[in-house]
């Protein structure tokens, strides 16, 4: 006979002694008489990522109140999904203190400002070799890099200055780089040679690209001490470049400042989870003190929710 376990001999425990991970008081609430955005946030369950979202909101709002740094790192998708007005508002209110972006984000920002449109059909352009070959984008941005190198500017500053000199912009108010310049917020661009369409053009200068982008790397490193004890770093939509740049800039900041900054909050906000943001933004930087979060969702939904929630929290503060 094949033996079977004798369930009559099992030991049970009273449920009152069992630790529970979920309580009824943490459940979501349906819509009530109050349909405000604040009421919507309060109605979310106090569990898992909804709880993490609230904590990130509290961290950003707390940093703004305490005048600690809030560094926002961006990938190109964030710009081309129409989120610039929301991010500009965070700068205008003094919440975001530093904007760092990869080259793709800068290109989309430049094209929206100058021409009112961006994001070409890559597959179609790749067939006939015209992908990335827009004359005005390539020439205009590369000329900005050269002028920036000659003026001792960083890449973000150089592109912002070039846009400021242009009287024919289609959407000046939608440019993160131009509005950062006007608002006195440092904006840095972190290029990856050969990875961006403006490097394909005859006018591209490796010297200018390297000089202005390296200066921006040093500027980001100089900005990071501001997140010490209460600041926030948000990585929004950059899977590789900004997490790698951030890790090296953080190393420089700690090397020059006796191990600071520590005790800050980081959050990776992207459509899917990637290795580098998890390790280089969420985990490693906070081992010496602080907390990291991963919130997964579409930028065009999650970023406005985060911005609205932070502003709501600040407006509600006494």
C-alpha positions as CSV (number, residue, x, y, z in Angstrom):
1,X,0.0,0.0,0.0
2,X,1.3,3.5,-0.9
3,X,1.5,5.6,2.3
4,X,-0.6,8.7,2.7
5,X,-0.1,11.6,5.1
6,X,-2.4,11.4,8.1
7,X,-4.2,14.8,8.1
8,X,-5.9,14.0,11.4
9,X,-2.6,14.5,13.2
10,X,-2.0,18.0,11.8
11,X,-1.5,20.9,14.3
12,X,-3.5,24.0,13.7
13,X,-3.1,27.5,15.2
14,X,-5.6,30.2,16.2
15,X,-6.1,32.8,13.5
16,X,-5.6,35.5,16.1
17,X,-2.0,34.3,16.5
18,X,-1.3,34.4,12.7
19,X,0.4,37.4,11.3
20,X,-1.6,38.9,8.4
21,X,-0.2,41.0,5.6
22,X,-3.5,42.6,4.6
23,X,-6.1,44.3,6.8
24,X,-9.6,45.3,5.7
25,X,-8.8,48.9,6.6
26,X,-6.2,49.0,3.8
27,X,-8.8,48.3,1.1
28,X,-9.7,50.7,-1.7
29,X,-12.8,52.9,-1.5
30,X,-15.3,53.4,-4.3
31,X,-16.1,56.9,-5.6
32,X,-18.1,58.9,-3.1
33,X,-19.6,62.4,-2.9
34,X,-16.1,63.9,-3.1
35,X,-14.8,63.4,-6.6
36,X,-11.6,65.5,-6.2
37,X,-8.2,64.2,-7.1
38,X,-7.2,64.2,-3.5
39,X,-10.2,62.0,-2.7
40,X,-9.1,59.7,-5.5
41,X,-5.7,59.3,-4.0
42,X,-7.1,58.7,-0.6
43,X,-9.4,56.0,-2.1
44,X,-6.4,53.9,-3.4
45,X,-5.7,50.8,-1.4
46,X,-2.9,51.2,1.1
47,X,-1.1,48.2,-0.3
48,X,1.9,47.3,-2.5
49,X,2.6,49.8,-5.3
50,X,-0.3,52.1,-4.3
51,X,1.4,52.4,-0.9
52,X,4.8,53.0,-2.6
53,X,3.3,55.6,-4.8
54,X,2.1,57.5,-1.8
55,X,5.5,57.3,-0.2
56,X,7.2,58.7,-3.3
57,X,4.7,61.5,-3.4
58,X,5.4,62.3,0.3
59,X,9.2,62.1,-0.3
60,X,9.0,64.6,-3.2
61,X,6.7,66.9,-1.3
62,X,8.8,66.7,1.8
63,X,11.9,67.5,-0.2
64,X,10.3,70.6,-1.7
65,X,9.2,71.8,1.8
66,X,12.6,71.2,3.2
67,X,14.3,72.8,0.2
68,X,16.2,69.6,-0.6
69,X,17.2,68.6,-4.1
70,X,14.7,66.8,-6.4
71,X,16.7,65.5,-9.4
72,X,14.6,64.3,-12.4
73,X,16.3,62.1,-14.9
74,X,14.5,61.6,-18.2
75,X,14.5,59.3,-21.3
76,X,13.2,60.4,-24.7
77,X,9.8,58.6,-24.4
78,X,8.8,61.0,-21.6
79,X,9.1,64.0,-23.9
80,X,7.4,62.5,-26.9
81,X,4.4,61.3,-24.9
82,X,3.5,64.9,-24.2
83,X,4.5,65.3,-20.6
84,X,6.7,68.4,-20.9
85,X,3.9,70.8,-19.6
86,X,3.6,68.8,-16.4
87,X,7.3,68.6,-15.8
88,X,7.7,72.4,-16.5
89,X,5.1,73.1,-13.9
90,X,7.1,71.1,-11.3
91,X,10.1,73.3,-12.2
92,X,8.1,76.5,-12.1
93,X,6.9,75.6,-8.6
94,X,10.4,75.0,-7.4
95,X,9.8,71.3,-6.8
96,X,12.3,69.9,-9.3
97,X,15.7,71.4,-8.8
98,X,17.7,69.7,-11.5
99,X,16.7,68.1,-14.9
100,X,19.0,65.5,-16.4
101,X,18.2,63.8,-19.7
102,X,19.7,61.5,-22.3
103,X,20.3,62.7,-25.8
104,X,17.1,61.3,-27.1
105,X,15.1,63.5,-24.7
106,X,17.0,66.6,-25.8
107,X,16.3,65.9,-29.5
108,X,12.6,65.5,-28.9
109,X,12.6,68.6,-26.7
110,X,14.4,70.6,-29.4
111,X,12.1,69.4,-32.2
112,X,8.9,70.1,-30.3
113,X,10.2,73.6,-29.5
114,X,11.3,74.5,-33.0
115,X,8.8,72.6,-35.2
116,X,5.9,71.5,-33.0
117,X,6.4,67.9,-33.9
118,X,8.8,65.0,-33.3
119,X,9.1,61.2,-33.4
120,X,9.6,60.0,-36.9
121,X,8.8,56.6,-38.5
122,X,12.0,54.8,-37.8
123,X,11.2,51.6,-39.8
124,X,10.2,53.6,-42.9
125,X,13.3,55.9,-42.7
126,X,15.6,53.0,-42.2
127,X,14.6,51.4,-45.5
128,X,15.9,54.2,-47.6
129,X,18.5,55.6,-45.2
130,X,16.7,58.8,-44.3
131,X,16.1,57.9,-40.6
132,X,17.5,60.6,-38.4
133,X,18.5,62.8,-41.4
134,X,16.3,65.8,-40.8
135,X,18.5,68.7,-41.9
136,X,17.3,71.4,-39.4
137,X,17.5,69.1,-36.3
138,X,21.0,67.9,-37.1
139,X,22.5,71.2,-38.1
140,X,20.8,73.2,-35.4
141,X,21.7,71.0,-32.5
142,X,25.3,70.4,-33.7
143,X,25.8,74.2,-34.2
144,X,24.5,74.6,-30.6
145,X,27.0,72.1,-29.3
146,X,29.9,73.9,-31.0
147,X,28.7,77.3,-29.8
148,X,28.4,75.8,-26.3
149,X,31.9,74.4,-26.3
150,X,33.3,77.8,-27.4
151,X,31.3,79.5,-24.6
152,X,32.2,77.0,-21.9
153,X,28.6,75.7,-21.6
154,X,27.2,72.4,-20.9
155,X,25.1,70.6,-23.5
156,X,21.8,71.4,-21.8
157,X,22.7,75.0,-21.4
158,X,23.9,75.2,-25.0
159,X,20.7,73.9,-26.5
160,X,18.6,76.1,-24.2
161,X,20.6,79.1,-25.2
162,X,20.2,78.2,-28.9
163,X,16.4,78.0,-28.5
164,X,16.4,81.3,-26.6
165,X,18.1,83.0,-29.6
166,X,15.4,81.6,-32.0
167,X,12.5,84.0,-32.5
168,X,10.5,81.6,-34.6
169,X,9.9,78.8,-32.2
170,X,6.7,76.9,-32.6
171,X,6.3,76.0,-28.9
172,X,8.8,77.7,-26.6
173,X,6.6,77.0,-23.6
174,X,6.9,73.2,-24.2
175,X,10.7,73.0,-24.1
176,X,12.1,71.6,-20.9
177,X,15.6,72.9,-21.8
178,X,14.4,76.4,-22.6
179,X,12.0,76.7,-19.7
180,X,14.7,75.4,-17.3
181,X,17.0,78.2,-18.6
182,X,14.2,80.8,-18.0
183,X,13.4,79.4,-14.5
184,X,17.0,79.1,-13.3
185,X,16.9,75.3,-13.1
186,X,20.1,73.5,-14.2
187,X,19.4,71.2,-17.1
188,X,22.0,68.7,-18.2
189,X,22.2,66.4,-21.3
190,X,24.1,63.2,-21.2
191,X,25.1,62.0,-24.7
192,X,26.0,58.6,-25.9
193,X,28.2,58.9,-29.0
194,X,26.7,57.2,-32.0
195,X,23.4,56.5,-30.3
196,X,21.6,59.7,-31.3
197,X,20.5,60.9,-34.7
198,X,22.3,64.2,-34.5
199,X,25.6,62.3,-34.5
200,X,24.9,61.0,-38.1
201,X,25.1,64.5,-39.6
202,X,28.1,66.0,-41.4
203,X,28.1,68.9,-39.0
204,X,28.6,66.7,-35.9
205,X,31.7,67.5,-33.9
206,X,32.9,64.8,-31.5
207,X,34.9,67.4,-29.7
208,X,31.9,69.6,-29.1
209,X,29.6,66.7,-28.1
210,X,32.2,65.4,-25.7
211,X,33.1,68.7,-24.2
212,X,29.6,69.9,-23.5
213,X,28.2,66.6,-22.3
214,X,31.2,65.9,-20.1
215,X,30.7,69.3,-18.5
216,X,27.1,68.4,-17.9
217,X,28.3,65.2,-16.2
218,X,30.3,67.2,-13.8
219,X,27.4,69.6,-13.2
220,X,25.1,66.7,-12.3
221,X,27.8,65.4,-9.9
222,X,27.9,68.9,-8.3
223,X,24.1,68.9,-7.9
224,X,23.8,65.6,-6.0
225,X,24.9,66.8,-2.6
226,X,21.6,68.7,-2.5
227,X,19.7,65.4,-2.1
228,X,21.5,64.6,1.2
229,X,19.1,63.7,4.0
230,X,15.7,64.1,2.4
231,X,16.2,64.7,-1.3
232,X,14.8,62.6,-4.2
233,X,16.0,61.2,-7.5
234,X,13.4,60.2,-10.0
235,X,14.5,58.1,-13.0
236,X,11.6,58.4,-15.6
237,X,11.9,56.3,-18.7
238,X,15.7,55.9,-19.1
239,X,16.6,52.2,-19.0
240,X,20.4,52.5,-19.5
241,X,22.0,56.0,-19.9
242,X,20.8,57.9,-16.9
243,X,21.1,55.0,-14.4
244,X,24.7,54.6,-15.5
245,X,25.5,58.3,-15.5
246,X,23.8,58.7,-12.1
247,X,25.9,55.9,-10.5
248,X,29.1,57.5,-11.6
249,X,28.0,61.1,-10.6
250,X,27.0,59.8,-7.2
251,X,30.4,58.2,-6.7
252,X,32.1,61.6,-7.5
253,X,29.7,63.4,-5.1
254,X,30.5,61.0,-2.3
255,X,34.2,61.1,-3.0
256,X,34.3,64.9,-2.7
257,X,31.9,65.2,0.2
258,X,33.0,62.6,2.8
259,X,30.5,60.0,1.8
260,X,27.5,62.3,1.2
261,X,24.8,62.3,0.0
262,X,23.0,59.6,1.9
263,X,19.5,59.1,3.3
264,X,17.6,60.1,0.2
265,X,14.7,58.5,-1.8
266,X,15.0,57.1,-5.3
267,X,12.3,56.0,-7.7
268,X,12.4,54.3,-11.1
269,X,9.2,55.1,-13.0
270,X,9.0,53.2,-16.3
271,X,6.7,51.1,-18.4
272,X,8.7,47.9,-17.6
273,X,11.4,47.0,-15.2
274,X,15.0,46.9,-16.3
275,X,18.2,45.7,-14.6
276,X,20.2,49.0,-14.6
277,X,17.5,51.2,-13.1
278,X,16.7,48.6,-10.4
279,X,20.4,48.2,-9.5
280,X,21.9,51.6,-10.2
281,X,19.0,53.8,-9.1
282,X,16.8,51.9,-6.7
283,X,19.2,49.5,-4.9
284,X,22.9,50.4,-4.8
285,X,22.6,54.1,-4.1
286,X,20.4,53.6,-1.1
287,X,22.4,50.9,0.6
288,X,24.2,53.6,2.7
289,X,20.9,55.1,3.8
290,X,17.6,55.8,2.1
291,X,14.8,54.0,0.3
292,X,14.3,53.0,-3.4
293,X,11.1,52.3,-5.2
294,X,10.1,50.8,-8.5
295,X,6.7,51.9,-9.9
296,X,5.8,50.4,-13.2
297,X,3.2,52.0,-15.6
298,X,2.8,54.0,-18.7
299,X,4.4,57.4,-18.5
300,X,1.4,59.2,-20.0
301,X,-0.6,58.1,-17.0
302,X,1.8,57.7,-14.1
303,X,3.8,61.0,-14.5
304,X,0.7,63.3,-14.5
305,X,-0.6,61.3,-11.5
306,X,2.7,61.8,-9.7
307,X,2.8,65.5,-10.5
308,X,-0.8,66.1,-9.5
309,X,-0.3,64.2,-6.3
310,X,2.8,66.1,-5.3
311,X,1.1,69.5,-5.9
312,X,-2.0,68.3,-4.1
313,X,0.2,67.3,-1.1
314,X,2.0,70.7,-1.1
315,X,-1.2,72.7,-1.5
316,X,-2.8,70.8,1.4
317,X,0.1,71.4,3.8
318,X,-0.6,74.0,6.5
